[in-house]
């Protein structure tokens, strides 16, 4: 497990492990940023929309990996989701999450 995985709190599981276990990737950048590049299997839910989407994400009954450009907004999103009872981890930059998804 990398320093990055430990730093962002995946509780001993790497982003690749979480993805293999069926985690959903939520990219919390704005739509314009998302259109410039994103992970193949990611969903775009901008950070400001996360509180309104908690219920639908909870119904998925799956782990959520949040990502963005650098890890700052995704960290905030993961915190919002965790406080709302959704198991979520900050994956950091979307490119890192995409690379992890290609390992599996």
N, C-alpha and C positions, 0 to 999 in steps of 0.2 A: 504494500500500500504506500502511496506517495505521501509526501509531506502535505501536499495540497488536499488530498482526501482526508487526512487527519485534521487539518486546520478547519475544513468546512464541515466537520462533524458527521461523517457517515457511519459512526458507531462501529468501526472495524470493518466495514464493507466498502469496497471501492465503487466508483461510479459505474464501472463495467459490471461489477457484481450486481448492483441494484438494477441495472438495465436487463441483465440476463434473468433476473427474478421477476421481470415484468413491470418495472417502474415506468411511469409516464413522464415525458420531458415537457416542461412548460417554459417557454421563452418569454420573459417578462418585459422585453424591450417594446418600444412603440411599433406600430405597423410599418412605418416607413423604414425604420432600422431593420426590422424583420425581413422586409422585402429585399434588402441589400445582400442578404445571406443568412441562412439558418440551417439547423439540423434537419435531415430528411423526415424524421419521425416526430419532430417537435410540434407543439401547439403554441400559437401565439395568444397569450393573455397578458396585456400590458399590466404593469405593477399596480396602477391605480384601479384596475378592474378586479384584482385578486379578491378583495373582500366580498364583492358581489358574486363571485364564482365559487366561494368556499363550499357551499352546499352541493353544487354539481360535481366538484372535485371529490368531495367526501363520498358521494354515491358511487364513484368509480371503484372505491375500496382497493386502491392500489397506492403504492409509494409514489410520491411526486419528487422529481428532480427539477429544481428551478435553475435557469441559466439566463445570462444577459451578455453584455459586452465585456464586463470585467469581474463580476461577482458581487458588486455592491447592491444593485437592485434585486438580484436573485437572492441575496442574503436576507434582505428585508421581506421579500415574498415568502421565503421558507419560514421565517419567524412568524409571520401572520398566519400561515397555514398551520404550523405546529401549535400555536396558541388556540387555534380553532379546532384542534383535535385531528388534524390531517398529518400523517407521517410524511414529512418533507425534508429534503436535503438541498443545500446550496451546491450546485454543480460548478458554479463559477462561470467562466467564459463559455459561450455556446460552442466554440471550436473544440474546446477540451472535451465537452460532453459528446460531441460528434465523433471525435477520435476514439473515445471509449466505446461508443456504440459499434464501431467498425472492428473492434477486437473480438467481439462475440460471434 
